[in-house]
Amino acid sequence: MSPFILLSFVLAYFAILLIVAWYTGKNSTNDSFFIGNRNSNWMLVAFGMIGTSLSGVTFVSVPGTVSSNGFYYMQVVIGYLLGYFVVAFVLMPLYYKLNLTSIYNYLQNRFGFIAYKTGALFFIISRTVGATARLYLVINVLQIFILDALGIPFWLTSTIILLMILLYTFEGGVKTIVFTDTLQTSFMLIGLVVCIIYIMHHLQLSFSGTIAALNKNNYTHFFNTDVNSKGFFLKQIIGGAFITIAMTGLDQEMMQKNISVKTLKGAQTNMVTFSFIIVIVNFLFLLLGGLLYLFAAQSQLKFSGDDLFPSIALSYLPKAVSMIFIIGLISALFPSADGALTALTSSFCIDILGIRRKNLTEQQQKRIRQRVHLALAIIFLICIFVFKIINSKSIINIILDLAGYTYGPLLGLFSFGIFSKKTVPETYAITFVCIVAPILSFFIEKWIPAITNGFHIGIELLLLNGILTYFGLWLIANFNKTNIIKNGNSQ
């Protein structure tokens, strides 16, 4: 299909987003930017969160894993389901009880200012890396299959797309993205379903026939029973649960949308509904991956990994399906990027700069917020260029590995605050522990295979990191208690 036609669809889609942003961003305030005036409809939030959680990584990367891993990814998805229930019924009541705008204010209430700043800083690092990795993946697909043919360089493509995102999130923030994410999730799911139906029709397979064909090619194995493998099912389920707790429940981007719902009950209903839908959607992406490999085998094509879906959709499927794929792809691109940019702006303004604690007018707060929003867009651009240099063919593995290192300290901080009654002194030792824990996790991950006859740490690295952080905080708390007793005795 002509790159000009595909590009016109991208531009038309963006025009629709701008119209929605203009309509929802009218008369917006800082409260509507940060938490949507705490008046969002739970059904819209639940549906829109599908697009935010899946992103372009799921759309492009997950189908490509089927040839090597079968349906093993469903192990992680089962863990996600368990994690969402923990978020809904353990963390959400806490956030609503404290009436938080930034969830990291909990750390300030529990431990003090240093822990609060440390938690916010780790979120900013985590979400910046994760969001830009996802954004790079989709931009790279658009670049290879559309914009290279038009002579448009990668740096210009990245800059223009970030300007697009900046334009429609600049005023409305959460109030806008609740609506735009709903629209984009709809397009993404339409793209997914249409591609599945077309390929099944092309291969002359029913649903049961598809499962039988996938089973014949060894694509349908769900559970890895090799204890030493990174993909061992217990590791994957436990790791998936804690990834959800950390990357959803302890993530300002995801929680910012949830706490924009008016009531706790509505927010919990949103989370539970969303958790079951996400299981079904992930299964459909794996089903699509299997169908794509069957299609490739029949057509004697050699694509795999992140190249599989876009290569077949844009070069070997009918024009109508190619257009739907492009719309689905860009629909997967924007929700993860716009939500991340908005949440990072909120966290930096509220947690790092403390604009809510200062005696600033509404207009002064807005001016600071817009400058931060612009600065973060520039940082996003730089990170995208770094991922371009890395040029990995399986971004989803990079994202899960990075999450294990960057979200671990947040998991440890919140867990210690919720499950321990000990107090921690206001000291930079907290920050030190949060920095050392990921470093120790890295070396343990490298050493374990050598000392355990081949046992590999998988995505449960996040849990290990969180435990090390928890233990470090416990040491600080007990060291402080010992000093207090000694000082008391000496007096």
SULPE-V132231 format. One line per field, one symbol per residue. ss: DSSP state (H for helix, E for strand, - for the rest). phi: phi as a letter, one per 30 degrees, with the letter a starting at -180 (. if undefined). psi: psi as a letter, one per 40 degrees, with the letter a starting at -180 (. if undefined). A space follows every 50 residues. Layout:
ss = ???
phi = ???
psi = ???
//
This chain:
ss = --HHHHHHHHHHHHHHHHHHHHHH-----HHHHHHHHH-E-HHHHHHHHH HHHHHHHHHHHHHH-HHHH---HHHHHHHHHHHHHHHHHHHHHHHHHH-- ----HHHHHH--HHHHHHHHHHHHHHHHHHHHHHHHHHHHHHHHHHH--- ---HHHHHHHHHHHHHHHH----HHHHHHHHHHHHHHHHHHHHHHHHHHH HH----HHHHHHHHHH----------------HHHHHHHHHHHHHHHHH- -HHHHHHH--E--HHHHHHHHHHHHHHHHHHHHHHHHHHHHHHHHHHH-- ------HHHHHHHHH---HHHHHHHHHHHHHHHHHHHHHHHHHHHHHHHH HH---------HHHHHHHHHHHHHHHHHHHHHHHHHHHHH----HHHHHH HHHHHH-HHHHHHHHHHHH---------HHHHHHHHHHHHHHHHHHHHHH H---------HHHHHHHHHHHHHHHHHHHHHHHHHHHHHH-
phi = .dedddddddddddddddddddddddhdbdddddbihhbddddddddddd ddddiddddcddeddddcchceededdddeedddddddccddedddddhd ccdddeddddbkdddddddddddedddddddddddeededddddcbdddc icdeddeddddddedddccdcdheeddedddddddedddddddddddddd dddhbdddddddddddciccdccccdedddceddedddddddddeddcdc cddddeddddddbdeddddeddedddddddddddddddedddddddddch ccdahddedddddccbceedddddddddddddddeddddddddddddddd dddidddcdcdeddddddedddeddddddeddddddddddhdcbdddddd ddddddceedddddddddcccdccddbdddddddddedddedddeddeed cbijdcdcddeedeeddddeddddddddddddddddddddd
psi = ihddddddddddddddddddddddehfiidddddefeffihddddddddd ddddaddddddddeedddebfdddddddddddddddddeddddddddefi dheedddddddaddddddddddddddddddddddddddddddddedddde ehiddddddddddddddeedddbddddddddddddddddddddddddddd ddefhiddddddddddefeehdhhehdeidehddddddddddddddedde hdddddddeeididddddddddddddddddddddddddddddddddddef ifiiaeecdddddeeeiidddddddddddddddddddddddddddddddd dddfdeeigiidddddddddddddddddddddddddddddfiegdddddd ddddddedddddddddddeieiihigiedddddddddddddddddddddd eefehhhbeedddddddddddddddddddddddddddddd.
//
